[in-house]
Amino acid sequence: MLMTQLLNWKCLLLGFILFRVFDIWKPFPVRQLEKLPGGWGIMADDWMAAVYAALVLRLVIHLRWI
């Protein structure tokens, strides 16, 4: 059942939207990660935005809001 929920187009779309929101908004500590040297900062802030998006998406699926 969980696998069919994760492959649902609504979950995929919400996951993408959440990632973009967190990537643009940059909540703590995402903005601080941008200061890492080289290309690490650019990649690290995307990773952290993805973690935030995954946590929120998992909560939405758990609460059956979609």
CHARMM-style PDB file with segment names, atoms N, HN, CA, C and O in Angstrom:
ATOM      1  N   MET     1       0.827  -1.197   0.000  1.00  0.00      PROA
ATOM      2  CA  MET     1       0.000   0.000   0.000  1.00  0.00      PROA
ATOM      3  C   MET     1       0.866   1.253   0.000  1.00  0.00      PROA
ATOM      4  O   MET     1       0.572   2.205  -0.723  1.00  0.00      PROA
ATOM      5  N   LEU     2       1.925   1.266   0.798  1.00  0.00      PROA
ATOM      6  HN  LEU     2       2.163   0.492   1.386  1.00  0.00      PROA
ATOM      7  CA  LEU     2       2.791   2.436   0.854  1.00  0.00      PROA
ATOM      8  C   LEU     2       3.427   2.715  -0.500  1.00  0.00      PROA
ATOM      9  O   LEU     2       3.553   3.871  -0.901  1.00  0.00      PROA
ATOM     10  N   MET     3       3.829   1.660  -1.206  1.00  0.00      PROA
ATOM     11  HN  MET     3       3.726   0.720  -0.880  1.00  0.00      PROA
ATOM     12  CA  MET     3       4.481   1.845  -2.493  1.00  0.00      PROA
ATOM     13  C   MET     3       3.536   2.483  -3.507  1.00  0.00      PROA
ATOM     14  O   MET     3       3.960   3.324  -4.299  1.00  0.00      PROA
ATOM     15  N   THR     4       2.263   2.095  -3.492  1.00  0.00      PROA
ATOM     16  HN  THR     4       1.919   1.411  -2.848  1.00  0.00      PROA
ATOM     17  CA  THR     4       1.318   2.695  -4.427  1.00  0.00      PROA
ATOM     18  C   THR     4       1.071   4.158  -4.073  1.00  0.00      PROA
ATOM     19  O   THR     4       0.833   4.978  -4.960  1.00  0.00      PROA
ATOM     20  N   GLN     5       1.125   4.490  -2.791  1.00  0.00      PROA
ATOM     21  HN  GLN     5       1.319   3.824  -2.070  1.00  0.00      PROA
ATOM     22  CA  GLN     5       0.973   5.891  -2.406  1.00  0.00      PROA
ATOM     23  C   GLN     5       2.155   6.715  -2.882  1.00  0.00      PROA
ATOM     24  O   GLN     5       1.976   7.837  -3.355  1.00  0.00      PROA
ATOM     25  N   LEU     6       3.355   6.177  -2.763  1.00  0.00      PROA
ATOM     26  HN  LEU     6       3.501   5.265  -2.379  1.00  0.00      PROA
ATOM     27  CA  LEU     6       4.540   6.925  -3.155  1.00  0.00      PROA
ATOM     28  C   LEU     6       4.624   7.120  -4.659  1.00  0.00      PROA
ATOM     29  O   LEU     6       5.240   8.080  -5.122  1.00  0.00      PROA
ATOM     30  N   LEU     7       4.018   6.232  -5.426  1.00  0.00      PROA
ATOM     31  HN  LEU     7       3.517   5.452  -5.051  1.00  0.00      PROA
ATOM     32  CA  LEU     7       4.051   6.352  -6.873  1.00  0.00      PROA
ATOM     33  C   LEU     7       2.862   7.147  -7.414  1.00  0.00      PROA
ATOM     34  O   LEU     7       2.732   7.336  -8.623  1.00  0.00      PROA
ATOM     35  N   ASN     8       2.023   7.594  -6.539  1.00  0.00      PROA
ATOM     36  HN  ASN     8       2.128   7.440  -5.557  1.00  0.00      PROA
ATOM     37  CA  ASN     8       0.870   8.402  -6.911  1.00  0.00      PROA
ATOM     38  C   ASN     8       1.355   9.730  -7.479  1.00  0.00      PROA
ATOM     39  O   ASN     8       2.290  10.326  -6.944  1.00  0.00      PROA
ATOM     40  N   TRP     9       0.731  10.198  -8.554  1.00  0.00      PROA
ATOM     41  HN  TRP     9      -0.029   9.714  -8.988  1.00  0.00      PROA
ATOM     42  CA  TRP     9       1.189  11.442  -9.193  1.00  0.00      PROA
ATOM     43  C   TRP     9       1.034  12.636  -8.255  1.00  0.00      PROA
ATOM     44  O   TRP     9       1.792  13.601  -8.353  1.00  0.00      PROA
ATOM     45  N   LYS    10       0.070  12.580  -7.356  1.00  0.00      PROA
ATOM     46  HN  LYS    10      -0.546  11.796  -7.276  1.00  0.00      PROA
ATOM     47  CA  LYS    10      -0.113  13.686  -6.416  1.00  0.00      PROA
ATOM     48  C   LYS    10       1.071  13.777  -5.452  1.00  0.00      PROA
ATOM     49  O   LYS    10       1.535  14.871  -5.132  1.00  0.00      PROA
ATOM     50  N   CYS    11       1.551  12.636  -4.999  1.00  0.00      PROA
ATOM     51  HN  CYS    11       1.174  11.747  -5.260  1.00  0.00      PROA
ATOM     52  CA  CYS    11       2.709  12.617  -4.092  1.00  0.00      PROA
ATOM     53  C   CYS    11       3.964  13.112  -4.805  1.00  0.00      PROA
ATOM     54  O   CYS    11       4.754  13.865  -4.234  1.00  0.00      PROA
ATOM     55  N   LEU    12       4.140  12.689  -6.047  1.00  0.00      PROA
ATOM     56  HN  LEU    12       3.499  12.078  -6.510  1.00  0.00      PROA
ATOM     57  CA  LEU    12       5.302  13.135  -6.809  1.00  0.00      PROA
ATOM     58  C   LEU    12       5.269  14.646  -7.032  1.00  0.00      PROA
ATOM     59  O   LEU    12       6.280  15.331  -6.877  1.00  0.00      PROA
ATOM     60  N   LEU    13       4.099  15.149  -7.395  1.00  0.00      PROA
ATOM     61  HN  LEU    13       3.278  14.593  -7.521  1.00  0.00      PROA
ATOM     62  CA  LEU    13       3.963  16.591  -7.611  1.00  0.00      PROA
ATOM     63  C   LEU    13       4.166  17.360  -6.310  1.00  0.00      PROA
ATOM     64  O   LEU    13       4.873  18.367  -6.294  1.00  0.00      PROA
ATOM     65  N   LEU    14       3.561  16.903  -5.231  1.00  0.00      PROA
ATOM     66  HN  LEU    14       2.986  16.085  -5.244  1.00  0.00      PROA
ATOM     67  CA  LEU    14       3.726  17.575  -3.944  1.00  0.00      PROA
ATOM     68  C   LEU    14       5.182  17.537  -3.488  1.00  0.00      PROA
ATOM     69  O   LEU    14       5.687  18.524  -2.953  1.00  0.00      PROA
ATOM     70  N   GLY    15       5.857  16.417  -3.693  1.00  0.00      PROA
ATOM     71  HN  GLY    15       5.447  15.615  -4.127  1.00  0.00      PROA
ATOM     72  CA  GLY    15       7.268  16.320  -3.338  1.00  0.00      PROA
ATOM     73  C   GLY    15       8.112  17.327  -4.095  1.00  0.00      PROA
ATOM     74  O   GLY    15       8.995  17.958  -3.514  1.00  0.00      PROA
ATOM     75  N   PHE    16       7.851  17.486  -5.385  1.00  0.00      PROA
ATOM     76  HN  PHE    16       7.134  16.973  -5.857  1.00  0.00      PROA
ATOM     77  CA  PHE    16       8.584  18.463  -6.189  1.00  0.00      PROA
ATOM     78  C   PHE    16       8.302  19.883  -5.713  1.00  0.00      PROA
ATOM     79  O   PHE    16       9.221  20.691  -5.580  1.00  0.00      PROA
ATOM     80  N   ILE    17       7.037  20.184  -5.459  1.00  0.00      PROA
ATOM     81  HN  ILE    17       6.291  19.528  -5.568  1.00  0.00      PROA
ATOM     82  CA  ILE    17       6.662  21.527  -5.003  1.00  0.00      PROA
ATOM     83  C   ILE    17       7.283  21.821  -3.641  1.00  0.00      PROA
ATOM     84  O   ILE    17       7.803  22.914  -3.418  1.00  0.00      PROA
ATOM     85  N   LEU    18       7.230  20.856  -2.737  1.00  0.00      PROA
ATOM     86  HN  LEU    18       6.807  19.968  -2.918  1.00  0.00      PROA
ATOM     87  CA  LEU    18       7.831  21.053  -1.420  1.00  0.00      PROA
ATOM     88  C   LEU    18       9.330  21.289  -1.530  1.00  0.00      PROA
ATOM     89  O   LEU    18       9.872  22.166  -0.856  1.00  0.00      PROA
ATOM     90  N   PHE    19      10.004  20.511  -2.377  1.00  0.00      PROA
ATOM     91  HN  PHE    19       9.564  19.799  -2.924  1.00  0.00      PROA
ATOM     92  CA  PHE    19      11.437  20.713  -2.565  1.00  0.00      PROA
ATOM     93  C   PHE    19      11.725  22.119  -3.065  1.00  0.00      PROA
ATOM     94  O   PHE    19      12.627  22.780  -2.551  1.00  0.00      PROA
ATOM     95  N   ARG    20      10.982  22.585  -4.049  1.00  0.00      PROA
ATOM     96  HN  ARG    20      10.249  22.048  -4.466  1.00  0.00      PROA
ATOM     97  CA  ARG    20      11.222  23.928  -4.593  1.00  0.00      PROA
ATOM     98  C   ARG    20      10.957  25.000  -3.531  1.00  0.00      PROA
ATOM     99  O   ARG    20      11.699  25.977  -3.437  1.00  0.00      PROA
ATOM    100  N   VAL    21       9.903  24.818  -2.736  1.00  0.00      PROA
ATOM    101  HN  VAL    21       9.300  24.024  -2.813  1.00  0.00      PROA
ATOM    102  CA  VAL    21       9.588  25.791  -1.683  1.00  0.00      PROA
ATOM    103  C   VAL    21      10.727  25.863  -0.674  1.00  0.00      PROA
ATOM    104  O   VAL    21      11.178  26.954  -0.327  1.00  0.00      PROA
ATOM    105  N   PHE    22      11.195  24.714  -0.202  1.00  0.00      PROA
ATOM    106  HN  PHE    22      10.829  23.827  -0.484  1.00  0.00      PROA
ATOM    107  CA  PHE    22      12.283  24.716   0.776  1.00  0.00      PROA
ATOM    108  C   PHE    22      13.594  25.185   0.157  1.00  0.00      PROA
ATOM    109  O   PHE    22      14.417  25.784   0.847  1.00  0.00      PROA
ATOM    110  N   ASP    23      13.801  24.925  -1.123  1.00  0.00      PROA
ATOM    111  HN  ASP    23      13.132  24.438  -1.684  1.00  0.00      PROA
ATOM    112  CA  ASP    23      15.021  25.364  -1.787  1.00  0.00      PROA
ATOM    113  C   ASP    23      15.034  26.884  -1.964  1.00  0.00      PROA
ATOM    114  O   ASP    23      16.092  27.507  -1.874  1.00  0.00      PROA
ATOM    115  N   ILE    24      13.892  27.474  -2.210  1.00  0.00      PROA
ATOM    116  HN  ILE    24      13.032  26.969  -2.284  1.00  0.00      PROA
ATOM    117  CA  ILE    24      13.804  28.931  -2.380  1.00  0.00      PROA
ATOM    118  C   ILE    24      13.765  29.629  -1.026  1.00  0.00      PROA
ATOM    119  O   ILE    24      14.450  30.632  -0.826  1.00  0.00      PROA
ATOM    120  N   TRP    25      12.965  29.105  -0.094  1.00  0.00      PROA
ATOM    121  HN  TRP    25      12.409  28.291  -0.257  1.00  0.00      PROA
ATOM    122  CA  TRP    25      12.777  29.731   1.218  1.00  0.00      PROA
ATOM    123  C   TRP    25      14.030  29.612   2.087  1.00  0.00      PROA
ATOM    124  O   TRP    25      14.362  30.537   2.828  1.00  0.00      PROA
ATOM    125  N   LYS    26      14.716  28.492   1.999  1.00  0.00      PROA
ATOM    126  HN  LYS    26      14.447  27.740   1.396  1.00  0.00      PROA
ATOM    127  CA  LYS    26      15.954  28.211   2.727  1.00  0.00      PROA
ATOM    128  C   LYS    26      15.819  28.423   4.243  1.00  0.00      PROA
ATOM    129  O   LYS    26      16.413  29.345   4.801  1.00  0.00      PROA
ATOM    130  N   PRO    27      15.034  27.562   4.902  1.00  0.00      PROA
ATOM    131  CA  PRO    27      14.936  27.665   6.366  1.00  0.00      PROA
ATOM    132  C   PRO    27      16.240  27.225   7.022  1.00  0.00      PROA
ATOM    133  O   PRO    27      17.125  26.679   6.363  1.00  0.00      PROA
ATOM    134  N   PHE    28      16.350  27.472   8.336  1.00  0.00      PROA
ATOM    135  HN  PHE    28      15.631  27.915   8.871  1.00  0.00      PROA
ATOM    136  CA  PHE    28      17.548  27.077   9.072  1.00  0.00      PROA
ATOM    137  C   PHE    28      17.722  25.571   8.982  1.00  0.00      PROA
ATOM    138  O   PHE    28      16.722  24.862   9.095  1.00  0.00      PROA
ATOM    139  N   PRO    29      18.870  25.051   8.796  1.00  0.00      PROA
ATOM    140  CA  PRO    29      20.203  25.598   8.568  1.00  0.00      PROA
ATOM    141  C   PRO    29      20.597  25.616   7.093  1.00  0.00      PROA
ATOM    142  O   PRO    29      21.785  25.640   6.771  1.00  0.00      PROA
ATOM    143  N   VAL    30      19.621  25.606   6.201  1.00  0.00      PROA
ATOM    144  HN  VAL    30      18.655  25.587   6.462  1.00  0.00      PROA
ATOM    145  CA  VAL    30      19.917  25.525   4.768  1.00  0.00      PROA
ATOM    146  C   VAL    30      20.754  26.707   4.303  1.00  0.00      PROA
ATOM    147  O   VAL    30      21.704  26.526   3.540  1.00  0.00      PROA
ATOM    148  N   ARG    31      20.423  27.899   4.744  1.00  0.00      PROA
ATOM    149  HN  ARG    31      19.652  28.046   5.363  1.00  0.00      PROA
ATOM    150  CA  ARG    31      21.161  29.088   4.293  1.00  0.00      PROA
ATOM    151  C   ARG    31      22.632  29.038   4.742  1.00  0.00      PROA
ATOM    152  O   ARG    31      23.520  29.483   4.014  1.00  0.00      PROA
ATOM    153  N   GLN    32      22.881  28.501   5.928  1.00  0.00      PROA
ATOM    154  HN  GLN    32      22.160  28.139   6.520  1.00  0.00      PROA
ATOM    155  CA  GLN    32      24.256  28.410   6.408  1.00  0.00      PROA
ATOM    156  C   GLN    32      25.067  27.402   5.588  1.00  0.00      PROA
ATOM    157  O   GLN    32      26.281  27.549   5.446  1.00  0.00      PROA
ATOM    158  N   LEU    33      24.406  26.399   5.059  1.00  0.00      PROA
ATOM    159  HN  LEU    33      23.420  26.280   5.174  1.00  0.00      PROA
ATOM    160  CA  LEU    33      25.111  25.392   4.259  1.00  0.00      PROA
ATOM    161  C   LEU    33      25.646  25.969   2.952  1.00  0.00      PROA
ATOM    162  O   LEU    33      26.611  25.446   2.393  1.00  0.00      PROA
ATOM    163  N   GLU    34      25.031  27.036   2.463  1.00  0.00      PROA
ATOM    164  HN  GLU    34      24.248  27.461   2.917  1.00  0.00      PROA
ATOM    165  CA  GLU    34      25.507  27.672   1.225  1.00  0.00      PROA
ATOM    166  C   GLU    34      26.928  28.209   1.371  1.00  0.00      PROA
ATOM    167  O   GLU    34      27.623  28.401   0.374  1.00  0.00      PROA
ATOM    168  N   LYS    35      27.352  28.445   2.581  1.00  0.00      PROA
ATOM    169  HN  LYS    35      26.787  28.289   3.391  1.00  0.00      PROA
ATOM    170  CA  LYS    35      28.670  29.042   2.814  1.00  0.00      PROA
ATOM    171  C   LYS    35      29.809  28.019   2.790  1.00  0.00      PROA
ATOM    172  O   LYS    35      30.971  28.390   2.958  1.00  0.00      PROA
ATOM    173  N   LEU    36      29.495  26.755   2.585  1.00  0.00      PROA
ATOM    174  HN  LEU    36      28.551  26.454   2.448  1.00  0.00      PROA
ATOM    175  CA  LEU    36      30.546  25.748   2.489  1.00  0.00      PROA
ATOM    176  C   LEU    36      31.419  26.035   1.262  1.00  0.00      PROA
ATOM    177  O   LEU    36      30.925  26.586   0.279  1.00  0.00      PROA
ATOM    178  N   PRO    37      32.689  25.676   1.300  1.00  0.00      PROA
ATOM    179  CA  PRO    37      33.590  26.013   0.199  1.00  0.00      PROA
ATOM    180  C   PRO    37      33.305  25.224  -1.082  1.00  0.00      PROA
ATOM    181  O   PRO    37      32.744  24.128  -1.060  1.00  0.00      PROA
ATOM    182  N   GLY    38      33.715  25.828  -2.190  1.00  0.00      PROA
ATOM    183  HN  GLY    38      34.171  26.718  -2.208  1.00  0.00      PROA
ATOM    184  CA  GLY    38      33.581  25.175  -3.481  1.00  0.00      PROA
ATOM    185  C   GLY    38      32.125  24.941  -3.854  1.00  0.00      PROA
ATOM    186  O   GLY    38      31.248  25.740  -3.525  1.00  0.00      PROA
ATOM    187  N   GLY    39      31.887  23.861  -4.530  1.00  0.00      PROA
ATOM    188  HN  GLY    39      32.599  23.212  -4.797  1.00  0.00      PROA
ATOM    189  CA  GLY    39      30.529  23.513  -4.929  1.00  0.00      PROA
ATOM    190  C   GLY    39      29.752  22.782  -3.855  1.00  0.00      PROA
ATOM    191  O   GLY    39      28.573  22.477  -4.034  1.00  0.00      PROA
ATOM    192  N   TRP    40      30.415  22.495  -2.724  1.00  0.00      PROA
ATOM    193  HN  TRP    40      31.373  22.743  -2.579  1.00  0.00      PROA
ATOM    194  CA  TRP    40      29.749  21.771  -1.643  1.00  0.00      PROA
ATOM    195  C   TRP    40      28.550  22.527  -1.086  1.00  0.00      PROA
ATOM    196  O   TRP    40      27.532  21.919  -0.757  1.00  0.00      PROA
ATOM    197  N   GLY    41      28.662  23.833  -0.980  1.00  0.00      PROA
ATOM    198  HN  GLY    41      29.490  24.327  -1.248  1.00  0.00      PROA
ATOM    199  CA  GLY    41      27.564  24.633  -0.436  1.00  0.00      PROA
ATOM    200  C   GLY    41      26.331  24.601  -1.312  1.00  0.00      PROA
ATOM    201  O   GLY    41      25.206  24.522  -0.819  1.00  0.00      PROA
ATOM    202  N   ILE    42      26.548  24.664  -2.608  1.00  0.00      PROA
ATOM    203  HN  ILE    42      27.462  24.729  -3.009  1.00  0.00      PROA
ATOM    204  CA  ILE    42      25.429  24.632  -3.556  1.00  0.00      PROA
ATOM    205  C   ILE    42      24.715  23.287  -3.477  1.00  0.00      PROA
ATOM    206  O   ILE    42      23.486  23.221  -3.503  1.00  0.00      PROA
ATOM    207  N   MET    43      25.497  22.222  -3.382  1.00  0.00      PROA
ATOM    208  HN  MET    43      26.496  22.276  -3.361  1.00  0.00      PROA
ATOM    209  CA  MET    43      24.893  20.889  -3.310  1.00  0.00      PROA
ATOM    210  C   MET    43      24.280  20.621  -1.942  1.00  0.00      PROA
ATOM    211  O   MET    43      23.210  20.020  -1.854  1.00  0.00      PROA
ATOM    212  N   ALA    44      24.936  21.054  -0.884  1.00  0.00      PROA
ATOM    213  HN  ALA    44      25.806  21.542  -0.956  1.00  0.00      PROA
ATOM    214  CA  ALA    44      24.456  20.767   0.476  1.00  0.00      PROA
ATOM    215  C   ALA    44      23.119  21.441   0.757  1.00  0.00      PROA
ATOM    216  O   ALA    44      22.268  20.856   1.427  1.00  0.00      PROA
ATOM    217  N   ASP    45      22.915  22.657   0.261  1.00  0.00      PROA
ATOM    218  HN  ASP    45      23.606  23.132  -0.284  1.00  0.00      PROA
ATOM    219  CA  ASP    45      21.625  23.307   0.517  1.00  0.00      PROA
ATOM    220  C   ASP    45      20.504  22.593  -0.237  1.00  0.00      PROA
ATOM    221  O   ASP    45      19.369  22.560   0.239  1.00  0.00      PROA
ATOM    222  N   ASP    46      20.801  22.027  -1.396  1.00  0.00      PROA
ATOM    223  HN  ASP    46      21.723  22.054  -1.783  1.00  0.00      PROA
ATOM    224  CA  ASP    46      19.796  21.228  -2.107  1.00  0.00      PROA
ATOM    225  C   ASP    46      19.493  19.934  -1.357  1.00  0.00      PROA
ATOM    226  O   ASP    46      18.339  19.513  -1.282  1.00  0.00      PROA
ATOM    227  N   TRP    47      20.526  19.306  -0.802  1.00  0.00      PROA
ATOM    228  HN  TRP    47      21.464  19.649  -0.863  1.00  0.00      PROA
ATOM    229  CA  TRP    47      20.299  18.078  -0.038  1.00  0.00      PROA
ATOM    230  C   TRP    47      19.424  18.351   1.179  1.00  0.00      PROA
ATOM    231  O   TRP    47      18.513  17.578   1.478  1.00  0.00      PROA
ATOM    232  N   MET    48      19.695  19.440   1.876  1.00  0.00      PROA
ATOM    233  HN  MET    48      20.435  20.068   1.632  1.00  0.00      PROA
ATOM    234  CA  MET    48      18.917  19.751   3.077  1.00  0.00      PROA
ATOM    235  C   MET    48      17.479  20.129   2.713  1.00  0.00      PROA
ATOM    236  O   MET    48      16.545  19.766   3.428  1.00  0.00      PROA
ATOM    237  N   ALA    49      17.300  20.850   1.616  1.00  0.00      PROA
ATOM    238  HN  ALA    49      18.059  21.144   1.036  1.00  0.00      PROA
ATOM    239  CA  ALA    49      15.946  21.164   1.162  1.00  0.00      PROA
ATOM    240  C   ALA    49      15.192  19.877   0.823  1.00  0.00      PROA
ATOM    241  O   ALA    49      13.996  19.765   1.089  1.00  0.00      PROA
ATOM    242  N   ALA    50      15.887  18.922   0.244  1.00  0.00      PROA
ATOM    243  HN  ALA    50      16.859  19.013   0.028  1.00  0.00      PROA
ATOM    244  CA  ALA    50      15.266  17.637  -0.080  1.00  0.00      PROA
ATOM    245  C   ALA    50      14.890  16.880   1.187  1.00  0.00      PROA
ATOM    246  O   ALA    50      13.846  16.229   1.229  1.00  0.00      PROA
ATOM    247  N   VAL    51      15.723  16.958   2.216  1.00  0.00      PROA
ATOM    248  HN  VAL    51      16.571  17.488   2.182  1.00  0.00      PROA
ATOM    249  CA  VAL    51      15.407  16.295   3.486  1.00  0.00      PROA
ATOM    250  C   VAL    51      14.157  16.907   4.110  1.00  0.00      PROA
ATOM    251  O   VAL    51      13.267  16.188   4.563  1.00  0.00      PROA
ATOM    252  N   TYR    52      14.093  18.237   4.132  1.00  0.00      PROA
ATOM    253  HN  TYR    52      14.816  18.821   3.764  1.00  0.00      PROA
ATOM    254  CA  TYR    52      12.897  18.901   4.657  1.00  0.00      PROA
ATOM    255  C   TYR    52      11.657  18.497   3.858  1.00  0.00      PROA
ATOM    256  O   TYR    52      10.618  18.188   4.441  1.00  0.00      PROA
ATOM    257  N   ALA    53      11.759  18.499   2.544  1.00  0.00      PROA
ATOM    258  HN  ALA    53      12.603  18.750   2.070  1.00  0.00      PROA
ATOM    259  CA  ALA    53      10.623  18.135   1.691  1.00  0.00      PROA
ATOM    260  C   ALA    53      10.198  16.691   1.944  1.00  0.00      PROA
ATOM    261  O   ALA    53       9.003  16.402   2.005  1.00  0.00      PROA
ATOM    262  N   ALA    54      11.163  15.780   2.091  1.00  0.00      PROA
ATOM    263  HN  ALA    54      12.134  16.014   2.042  1.00  0.00      PROA
ATOM    264  CA  ALA    54      10.842  14.375   2.339  1.00  0.00      PROA
ATOM    265  C   ALA    54      10.141  14.194   3.677  1.00  0.00      PROA
ATOM    266  O   ALA    54       9.205  13.402   3.786  1.00  0.00      PROA
ATOM    267  N   LEU    55      10.588  14.925   4.698  1.00  0.00      PROA
ATOM    268  HN  LEU    55      11.349  15.568   4.609  1.00  0.00      PROA
ATOM    269  CA  LEU    55       9.943  14.816   6.007  1.00  0.00      PROA
ATOM    270  C   LEU    55       8.502  15.312   5.980  1.00  0.00      PROA
ATOM    271  O   LEU    55       7.608  14.676   6.539  1.00  0.00      PROA
ATOM    272  N   VAL    56       8.283  16.442   5.332  1.00  0.00      PROA
ATOM    273  HN  VAL    56       9.009  16.959   4.878  1.00  0.00      PROA
ATOM    274  CA  VAL    56       6.928  16.980   5.249  1.00  0.00      PROA
ATOM    275  C   VAL    56       6.044  16.063   4.409  1.00  0.00      PROA
ATOM    276  O   VAL    56       4.893  15.812   4.765  1.00  0.00      PROA
ATOM    277  N   LEU    57       6.580  15.562   3.291  1.00  0.00      PROA
ATOM    278  HN  LEU    57       7.515  15.766   3.001  1.00  0.00      PROA
ATOM    279  CA  LEU    57       5.808  14.653   2.447  1.00  0.00      PROA
ATOM    280  C   LEU    57       5.454  13.372   3.203  1.00  0.00      PROA
ATOM    281  O   LEU    57       4.337  12.867   3.086  1.00  0.00      PROA
ATOM    282  N   ARG    58       6.394  12.857   3.967  1.00  0.00      PROA
ATOM    283  HN  ARG    58       7.301  13.267   4.062  1.00  0.00      PROA
ATOM    284  CA  ARG    58       6.130  11.649   4.758  1.00  0.00      PROA
ATOM    285  C   ARG    58       5.036  11.901   5.792  1.00  0.00      PROA
ATOM    286  O   ARG    58       4.186  11.039   6.021  1.00  0.00      PROA
ATOM    287  N   LEU    59       5.053  13.082   6.420  1.00  0.00      PROA
ATOM    288  HN  LEU    59       5.743  13.782   6.234  1.00  0.00      PROA
ATOM    289  CA  LEU    59       4.010  13.445   7.376  1.00  0.00      PROA
ATOM    290  C   LEU    59       2.644  13.533   6.691  1.00  0.00      PROA
ATOM    291  O   LEU    59       1.642  13.053   7.223  1.00  0.00      PROA
ATOM    292  N   VAL    60       2.613  14.144   5.517  1.00  0.00      PROA
ATOM    293  HN  VAL    60       3.426  14.534   5.085  1.00  0.00      PROA
ATOM    294  CA  VAL    60       1.353  14.256   4.755  1.00  0.00      PROA
ATOM    295  C   VAL    60       0.813  12.880   4.404  1.00  0.00      PROA
ATOM    296  O   VAL    60      -0.388  12.636   4.520  1.00  0.00      PROA
ATOM    297  N   ILE    61       1.693  11.975   3.974  1.00  0.00      PROA
ATOM    298  HN  ILE    61       2.669  12.174   3.880  1.00  0.00      PROA
ATOM    299  CA  ILE    61       1.253  10.613   3.630  1.00  0.00      PROA
ATOM    300  C   ILE    61       0.781   9.892   4.902  1.00  0.00      PROA
ATOM    301  O   ILE    61      -0.242   9.207   4.882  1.00  0.00      PROA
ATOM    302  N   HSD    62       1.512  10.042   5.984  1.00  0.00      PROA
ATOM    303  HN  HSD    62       2.343  10.598   6.000  1.00  0.00      PROA
ATOM    304  CA  HSD    62       1.142   9.373   7.241  1.00  0.00      PROA
ATOM    305  C   HSD    62      -0.216   9.846   7.745  1.00  0.00      PROA
ATOM    306  O   HSD    62      -1.008   9.045   8.242  1.00  0.00      PROA
ATOM    307  N   LEU    63      -0.488  11.134   7.620  1.00  0.00      PROA
ATOM    308  HN  LEU    63       0.155  11.785   7.216  1.00  0.00      PROA
ATOM    309  CA  LEU    63      -1.762  11.685   8.086  1.00  0.00      PROA
ATOM    310  C   LEU    63      -2.876  11.507   7.065  1.00  0.00      PROA
ATOM    311  O   LEU    63      -4.023  11.882   7.309  1.00  0.00      PROA
ATOM    312  N   ARG    64      -2.524  10.928   5.911  1.00  0.00      PROA
ATOM    313  HN  ARG    64      -1.592  10.624   5.713  1.00  0.00      PROA
ATOM    314  CA  ARG    64      -3.484  10.662   4.822  1.00  0.00      PROA
ATOM    315  C   ARG    64      -4.203  11.922   4.348  1.00  0.00      PROA
ATOM    316  O   ARG    64      -5.412  11.914   4.115  1.00  0.00      PROA
ATOM    317  N   TRP    65      -3.437  13.001   4.211  1.00  0.00      PROA
ATOM    318  HN  TRP    65      -2.455  13.007   4.400  1.00  0.00      PROA
ATOM    319  CA  TRP    65      -4.007  14.242   3.705  1.00  0.00      PROA
ATOM    320  C   TRP    65      -4.110  14.232   2.186  1.00  0.00      PROA
ATOM    321  O   TRP    65      -4.856  15.024   1.610  1.00  0.00      PROA
ATOM    322  N   ILE    66      -3.364  13.341   1.534  1.00  0.00      PROA
ATOM    323  HN  ILE    66      -2.758  12.698   2.002  1.00  0.00      PROA
ATOM    324  CA  ILE    66      -3.523  13.189   0.077  1.00  0.00      PROA
ATOM    325  C   ILE    66      -3.708  11.730  -0.251  1.00  0.00      PROA
ATOM    326  OT1 ILE    66      -3.859  11.374  -1.419  1.00  0.00      PROA
TER     327      ILE     66
END
